[in-house]
Amino acid sequence: MKKVHATKQLFHLYCNMTNGDLEGFKTSSRNVYFSNGVLYSYGSHYPMSRKTSVGVGYDYKEIVLINSNKSSRTTEKHKSQLWSSTKHTQWVFHVPNILDPKAKENEIHLMNGIVDAIDAVLRGIKYSDIYDITKKIEGFNQYATAFKLKQFKLDPVFYTDLAIRSRETTKKHEAKDKERSAKQDAERALNRAKWASEVELWYSCKNTMNISSGYFGLSYDPVRVNGKIVESPRGVHVELEDAVSFCKMLKSGQVQVGMKLSEFEVLSIDSEIVEIGCHKINIKQAIQAVLGE
């Protein structure tokens, strides 16, 4: 398999391939590259991500560590694109030391996330919620489970008090949120015609990949045939020949969990949607786009 790829495609491959197979992968300008088990952004001074795993058999879990340290605007964009390319089966953690998962600074960083979430609720900051606290604690304990660290527990009485404060904050801002929502709906209505035009151009391959998936208003990722490849708005593509074979198998009901389309594994499938890597593909739309049926 070729080792030079567009940035988004490289991130998708990174999340779906083994470290050994990724060795030497890079973008054409080498602003992102994979070397010695680490994904770098703009040079060896900034290790952006590292994959590892814990457990065996049923307990096996693949882990993606993303560098939480401040970086340039472009690298921050890379990290965002990388995060959106991860699979739901992977555990993803943003920590300052991706090379040493058990480093104390990682534990402190995750703990500070819990403290900040609690502080936001106590101060009544808008959009702060008990859910944020719960997710931060769950994330910390997930990390602790993976790397055998001490679990975090919050006093039940304090948690109840935080939940009450969270509800009060939510009620306080409800009226303003409704007003803001009405304004946003009006803006969306004005943009709808533009979005429809962009979507039409995308399907007909008359524009680039620089179109947000949100323009489509779909619960799945659409695909199109563009020359000898099949691609999605999120920047991933596979060879047309592979996509044709795969869609024929979809049509005949032969696709099963664990199969692969190029380097991307089928994670789930039902009568309407097949989940491949980080993408949810509508079976009917894919067959129509690829096979013309």
C-alpha positions in Angstrom: 0.0 0.0 0.0 1.3 3.5 -0.8 2.6 5.5 2.1 1.9 9.1 1.0 -1.7 10.3 1.7 -3.8 13.4 2.2 -4.0 14.5 5.8 -7.6 13.4 6.6 -7.0 10.1 4.8 -3.9 9.5 6.8 -5.8 10.1 10.1 -8.4 7.6 9.1 -5.8 5.0 8.2 -3.9 5.7 11.5 -7.0 4.8 13.5 -7.7 1.7 11.5 -4.3 0.1 10.8 -1.7 -1.5 13.1 1.4 0.5 14.2 3.6 -1.9 12.3 1.8 -1.4 9.0 1.8 2.4 9.5 5.5 2.8 9.7 6.7 5.4 7.2 3.2 6.8 6.4 3.1 10.5 5.8 1.5 13.4 3.9 3.1 14.7 0.8 4.6 17.7 2.6 5.5 15.6 5.6 3.6 18.0 7.9 2.1 14.8 9.5 4.0 11.5 9.6 4.2 8.2 11.5 7.6 7.0 12.8 8.6 4.5 15.5 5.0 4.0 16.7 4.2 7.8 17.0 2.3 10.2 14.9 4.0 13.5 14.6 2.8 17.0 13.5 5.4 19.3 11.9 8.4 17.5 13.3 9.7 15.3 16.1 9.3 18.1 18.6 5.6 17.5 18.7 4.5 13.9 19.1 0.8 14.3 18.4 -0.5 10.8 19.0 0.4 7.3 20.0 -1.7 4.1 20.0 -1.4 1.3 22.4 -3.7 -1.4 23.8 -4.5 -3.2 27.1 -6.2 -6.5 27.9 -6.6 -9.7 25.8 -9.6 -11.4 24.3 -12.9 -10.0 25.4 -11.1 -7.4 27.6 -8.9 -6.1 24.7 -9.1 -2.4 24.2 -7.2 -0.2 21.7 -6.2 3.1 23.1 -5.4 6.4 21.3 -3.5 9.0 23.2 -3.6 12.5 21.9 -1.2 15.2 23.0 -3.0 17.8 25.1 -0.2 20.3 25.2 -0.7 23.6 23.5 0.4 23.7 19.8 0.0 25.8 16.7 -3.4 26.5 15.2 -2.7 24.0 12.4 -1.6 21.2 14.7 -4.7 21.9 16.8 -6.7 21.4 13.7 -4.8 18.1 13.0 -5.7 16.9 16.5 -9.4 17.7 16.0 -9.4 15.8 12.7 -7.6 12.9 14.3 -10.1 12.7 17.2 -13.0 12.7 14.7 -11.4 9.8 12.9 -11.3 7.5 15.9 -13.6 4.5 16.2 -16.2 4.2 18.9 -14.5 1.0 20.0 -11.3 2.9 20.9 -10.6 4.6 24.1 -9.4 8.1 23.4 -7.5 10.3 26.0 -6.0 13.8 25.7 -3.0 13.8 28.0 0.3 15.8 28.1 2.7 12.8 27.9 1.6 10.3 25.2 5.0 8.5 25.4 4.6 7.4 29.0 0.9 6.7 29.9 1.7 6.2 33.5 3.4 9.6 33.9 2.1 11.5 36.9 1.5 14.6 34.8 -1.2 12.6 32.9 -3.0 11.7 36.1 -2.8 15.3 37.3 -4.1 16.6 33.9 -7.1 14.3 34.0 -7.8 15.1 37.7 -7.7 18.9 36.9 -10.3 18.3 34.3 -12.6 17.0 37.0 -11.8 19.9 39.3 -12.5 22.4 36.5 -15.9 20.8 35.8 -16.8 20.9 39.5 -15.7 24.6 39.7 -17.8 25.5 36.7 -20.9 24.1 38.3 -20.2 25.7 41.6 -19.8 29.1 40.0 -22.9 28.7 37.8 -21.1 29.1 34.6 -23.3 28.8 31.5 -23.4 25.3 29.9 -21.7 23.8 33.0 -23.6 20.6 33.9 -23.4 17.6 36.2 -23.1 15.5 33.1 -19.7 17.2 32.4 -18.5 16.2 35.9 -19.7 12.6 35.4 -18.0 12.3 32.0 -14.7 13.7 33.4 -14.8 11.2 36.3 -15.7 8.3 33.9 -12.8 9.3 31.7 -10.4 9.5 34.6 -11.5 6.0 35.9 -11.3 4.6 32.4 -7.7 5.8 32.1 -7.0 4.4 35.6 -8.4 1.0 34.6 -6.3 0.9 31.5 -3.1 1.8 33.2 -3.7 0.4 36.7 -4.0 3.7 38.6 -6.2 4.5 41.6 -9.8 5.1 40.8 -11.5 8.4 41.6 -14.7 8.6 43.8 -16.8 11.7 44.6 -18.6 12.0 47.9 -22.3 11.1 47.2 -23.6 14.0 49.3 -21.4 16.5 47.4 -22.4 15.0 44.1 -26.1 15.5 45.0 -25.4 19.1 45.8 -23.6 19.6 42.5 -26.6 18.1 40.7 -29.0 20.5 42.3 -26.8 23.5 41.5 -26.5 22.2 37.9 -30.3 22.1 37.5 -30.6 25.6 38.9 -28.0 26.9 36.4 -29.8 25.3 33.5 -33.2 26.8 34.4 -31.5 30.2 34.8 -30.3 30.2 31.2 -33.3 28.5 29.5 -35.0 31.7 28.5 -31.9 33.2 26.9 -31.2 29.9 25.2 -34.6 29.9 23.6 -34.1 33.4 22.3 -30.7 32.5 20.9 -32.1 29.3 19.3 -34.7 31.3 17.5 -32.0 33.5 16.0 -30.0 30.5 15.0 -33.0 28.9 13.3 -33.5 32.1 11.3 -29.8 32.0 10.2 -30.0 28.4 9.2 -33.1 29.2 7.1 -31.1 31.8 5.2 -28.2 29.4 4.7 -30.3 26.5 3.6 -30.4 27.4 -0.1 -26.6 27.8 -0.1 -26.1 24.5 1.6 -28.4 22.7 -0.8 -26.4 24.2 -3.7 -23.1 23.1 -2.1 -24.5 19.6 -1.5 -25.6 19.2 -5.1 -22.2 20.3 -6.4 -20.6 17.8 -4.0 -22.6 14.9 -5.3 -21.8 15.8 -8.9 -18.1 16.2 -8.0 -18.0 19.8 -9.0 -16.5 21.1 -5.8 -13.7 20.0 -3.5 -13.9 18.1 -0.2 -14.1 21.4 1.7 -17.7 21.0 2.6 -19.0 20.3 6.1 -20.8 17.0 6.8 -23.4 19.2 8.6 -24.5 20.6 5.3 -26.1 17.3 4.4 -28.3 17.1 7.5 -28.0 13.3 7.5 -27.5 10.8 10.3 -24.9 9.0 8.1 -21.9 9.8 5.9 -22.8 10.1 2.2 -20.4 8.8 -0.4 -19.7 9.7 -4.1 -17.7 8.2 -6.9 -14.9 10.6 -8.0 -12.9 9.1 -10.8 -11.3 5.9 -9.6 -12.1 6.4 -6.0 -15.1 6.5 -3.7 -15.0 9.3 -1.0 -16.9 10.9 1.8 -17.1 14.6 2.8 -14.9 13.7 5.8 -11.9 13.1 3.7 -11.6 9.3 3.6 -11.5 7.4 0.3 -11.1 3.9 -1.0 -10.4 2.5 -4.5 -13.5 2.3 -6.7 -12.7 -1.3 -7.5 -12.7 -2.2 -3.8 -15.9 -0.3 -3.2 -17.7 -2.0 -6.1 -16.9 -5.4 -4.7 -17.9 -4.4 -1.2 -21.2 -2.9 -2.4 -22.1 -6.0 -4.4 -21.6 -8.0 -1.1 -23.7 -5.5 0.7 -26.5 -5.9 -1.9 -26.4 -9.7 -1.5 -26.2 -9.6 2.3 -22.7 -11.1 2.5 -21.1 -8.4 4.6 -20.4 -9.3 8.2 -18.8 -7.6 11.2 -15.0 -8.0 11.1 -14.7 -7.8 7.3 -12.7 -5.0 5.8 -13.1 -2.4 3.0 -9.5 -1.6 2.1 -8.0 -0.9 5.6 -11.3 -0.1 7.3 -13.0 -2.7 9.4 -16.8 -3.3 9.5 -17.8 -2.6 13.1 -21.6 -3.1 12.8 -24.3 -3.6 10.2 -28.1 -3.7 10.1 -30.7 -3.4 7.4 -29.9 0.3 6.8 -26.5 1.3 8.1 -23.0 -0.3 7.9 -20.4 1.2 10.3 -16.9 1.1 8.8 -14.1 2.7 10.9 -15.5 6.0 12.1 -18.1 6.2 9.3 -21.7 5.2 9.2 -22.7 4.5 5.7 -26.2 4.2 4.4 -26.4 0.9 2.5 -29.0 2.1 0.0 -27.2 5.4 -0.8 -23.8 3.6 -1.1 -25.2 1.0 -3.5 -26.9 3.7 -5.6 -23.7 5.9 -5.7 -21.2 3.1 -6.4 -23.3 0.6 -8.5 -25.8 3.1 -9.9 -28.7 1.0 -8.7 
